[in-house]
Structures are given as structure tokens and as C-alpha cells.
Amino acid sequence: MSGKLRLPSLNALRVFHAVVQHKSFRQAADELLVTPQAVGQQIKLLEDTLQVTLFERKGRSIELTEQAILLSHYVKAGFDEFSEGVRRVTKSNYRDRINLNASPYFATHYLLPRLSLFREILPGADLRLTTMVDLPDFGRDDIDMTVQWGYGNWPDYDVTLLVPDPKIICCTPAIKEKIKSPQDLTKFTLLDTVKSKRLWPDILRHLGVALTDGDRSVSFDDAATMRRATLQGIGVGLV
């Protein structure tokens, strides 16, 4: 006895998907350019294959059964995946689309104010902008390029330096009064972002400050939160 699952025909699933969307055999038939009888035949074929009832008639309308509601989620996800696969395979037809990813801070403070200039330079481009703190998965996320903060040591990618990002050690006046030498920095909580955890060790090493295991630090997901923490006197930050 074979344990292989018998799958319904793709055409029957396509008809089912249309009926679920319209909640009507007739409207589904209009969309698919077939007769309502043909729609009914495909639904009957699907019900026979699955051995479940998918729709119940309530007067002149139809209602989805629990099995139909459950199946509809998976069928929709399947057709969405089909569409995405076809789009990616034929993405040469979408050469005017630019899928750009950037960190939230860079997108808000640098890209958004310059979008009008971008439109003037490339008026026909279809820009899709997404934000992400971490480096995206270019294959999975369908990204053409990303703008991220870092040291540039991403050997698997083509990397170009856009702008340098010099850092300034900042703190509140109250903390400043207690810092008389670089070594005093280690007496306070050192604030940084998750992606820049190398910065403080590199800076302290450059200043000739000995690093100890007891040095305190707090890391934030984004630079904006780290700046607010610095202004509130939580510690010494880099801006």
C-alpha cells in the first residue's frame, strides 16, 4: 500500500481559490472565464478527492465549511508563492525596480529627505525601500542593495564605502565633570549599538586605556535609542 498523498488537480485548487475570494460560484466563473457549471464541477471534483464538504448553500449564498477555511489559507499561500517564484524568475522584466534596504536610522535621516532628488534623477524607477537593522538575506528577501553601518568586512558581498562615520565621545555635563583622563571612561557605563560593539574596545585601545573584564557596557538595537540614553545620563555614548 502506497503512503503517497494524492494531491488535487491544480485547476481545481485554482477554482476553489477564486470561489473563496468571491464567495460566489458565478463571480468566480466570471473571473476564470468559464461557466458556473464548470466551477461547480471542479469544486465537486475537489471535494471527492479530499472527501470533505467545502461549501454549504445558505439560500442564494454559500458559506465555507471549517475544512474550506483551513484549506483556503494554504491554497492562498501556495498561489502567492507561485506568483513570487514567477516574478523572480522573470525579474528581467522588472529591471526598473530597485529593491533597496537600509538601516532605520539611515533611511529616516538620509534617504527620505533625498527621495525627491532620486525621483528627478531616475523618474521611471520603481523604488522599494525596506528597513532592517541586520544585514538582509539577499536571496530570501529579494534585495538588490543595502546600506548598512559597519567596518565593511563582508567578504561575500561587493562593498563600497558611501560615507565615513566619525564618532564623538559624548556624555552629560555631570558625567563630564568626573572624567579627568581617558582611564576614567571605564568608571561609567559605555553605550553602543549591537552592530558597533568593536568601537569602544578599539577607541579605548587607541587612547591607551587598559581593558578589563569588569568594564560595563549597554548595547542598543539602534543608534537613536543609544543617543537618547546618552542624553539621559545613563552612560557615555558615541554619536
JOHUTA-V732868 format. One record per residue. RES is the residue in three letters. NEAR is the number of other C-alpha atoms within 10 Angstrom. Layout:
# JOHUTA-V732868
res:RES near:NEAR
res:RES near:NEAR
This chain:
# JOHUTA-V732868
res:MET near:3
res:SER near:4
res:GLY near:5
res:LYS near:6
res:LEU near:6
res:ARG near:8
res:LEU near:10
res:PRO near:14
res:SER near:12
res:LEU near:11
res:ASN near:12
res:ALA near:19
res:LEU near:21
res:ARG near:18
res:VAL near:23
res:PHE near:26
res:HIS near:20
res:ALA near:21
res:VAL near:23
res:VAL near:21
res:GLN near:13
res:HIS near:13
res:LYS near:17
res:SER near:18
res:PHE near:23
res:ARG near:17
res:GLN near:16
res:ALA near:23
res:ALA near:20
res:ASP near:14
res:GLU near:13
res:LEU near:14
res:LEU near:10
res:VAL near:12
res:THR near:14
res:PRO near:17
res:GLN near:12
res:ALA near:14
res:VAL near:23
res:GLY near:18
res:GLN near:13
res:GLN near:19
res:ILE near:23
res:LYS near:18
res:LEU near:15
res:LEU near:23
res:GLU near:17
res:ASP near:12
res:THR near:13
res:LEU near:14
res:GLN near:10
res:VAL near:13
res:THR near:16
res:LEU near:23
res:PHE near:22
res:GLU near:11
res:ARG near:9
res:LYS near:8
res:GLY near:6
res:ARG near:6
res:SER near:11
res:ILE near:16
res:GLU near:15
res:LEU near:17
res:THR near:14
res:GLU near:12
res:GLN near:13
res:ALA near:19
res:ILE near:14
res:LEU near:12
res:LEU near:15
res:SER near:19
res:HIS near:11
res:TYR near:11
res:VAL near:17
res:LYS near:18
res:ALA near:11
res:GLY near:13
res:PHE near:14
res:ASP near:12
res:GLU near:12
res:PHE near:12
res:SER near:12
res:GLU near:13
res:GLY near:12
res:VAL near:11
res:ARG near:13
res:ARG near:14
res:VAL near:10
res:THR near:11
res:LYS near:13
res:SER near:10
res:ASN near:10
res:TYR near:12
res:ARG near:10
res:ASP near:13
res:ARG near:15
res:ILE near:15
res:ASN near:16
res:LEU near:17
res:ASN near:25
res:ALA near:22
res:SER near:19
res:PRO near:18
res:TYR near:17
res:PHE near:16
res:ALA near:20
res:THR near:12
res:HIS near:10
res:TYR near:11
res:LEU near:16
res:LEU near:13
res:PRO near:11
res:ARG near:11
res:LEU near:12
res:SER near:12
res:LEU near:12
res:PHE near:14
res:ARG near:13
res:GLU near:9
res:ILE near:10
res:LEU near:12
res:PRO near:10
res:GLY near:10
res:ALA near:14
res:ASP near:14
res:LEU near:15
res:ARG near:12
res:LEU near:15
res:THR near:15
res:THR near:18
res:MET near:15
res:VAL near:16
res:ASP near:13
res:LEU near:14
res:PRO near:17
res:ASP near:9
res:PHE near:13
res:GLY near:9
res:ARG near:7
res:ASP near:11
res:ASP near:13
res:ILE near:17
res:ASP near:13
res:MET near:16
res:THR near:19
res:VAL near:18
res:GLN near:22
res:TRP near:20
res:GLY near:12
res:TYR near:11
res:GLY near:12
res:ASN near:8
res:TRP near:10
res:PRO near:7
res:ASP near:6
res:TYR near:10
res:ASP near:8
res:VAL near:13
res:THR near:8
res:LEU near:10
res:LEU near:9
res:VAL near:7
res:PRO near:7
res:ASP near:9
res:PRO near:7
res:LYS near:11
res:ILE near:9
res:ILE near:12
res:CYS near:17
res:CYS near:23
res:THR near:15
res:PRO near:10
res:ALA near:9
res:ILE near:15
res:LYS near:12
res:GLU near:9
res:LYS near:12
res:ILE near:14
res:LYS near:9
res:SER near:9
res:PRO near:13
res:GLN near:14
res:ASP near:11
res:LEU near:20
res:THR near:19
res:LYS near:14
res:PHE near:16
res:THR near:17
res:LEU near:21
res:LEU near:26
res:ASP near:28
res:THR near:20
res:VAL near:15
res:LYS near:18
res:SER near:18
res:LYS near:15
res:ARG near:13
res:LEU near:15
res:TRP near:18
res:PRO near:13
res:ASP near:12
res:ILE near:14
res:LEU near:16
res:ARG near:12
res:HIS near:9
res:LEU near:12
res:GLY near:11
res:VAL near:17
res:ALA near:11
res:LEU near:13
res:THR near:8
res:ASP near:5
res:GLY near:8
res:ASP near:12
res:ARG near:13
res:SER near:16
res:VAL near:17
res:SER near:16
res:PHE near:17
res:ASP near:14
res:ASP near:17
res:ALA near:23
res:ALA near:14
res:THR near:14
res:MET near:23
res:ARG near:20
res:ARG near:12
res:ALA near:19
res:THR near:22
res:LEU near:16
res:GLN near:11
res:GLY near:15
res:ILE near:18
res:GLY near:23
res:VAL near:27
res:GLY near:27
res:LEU near:20
res:VAL near:16
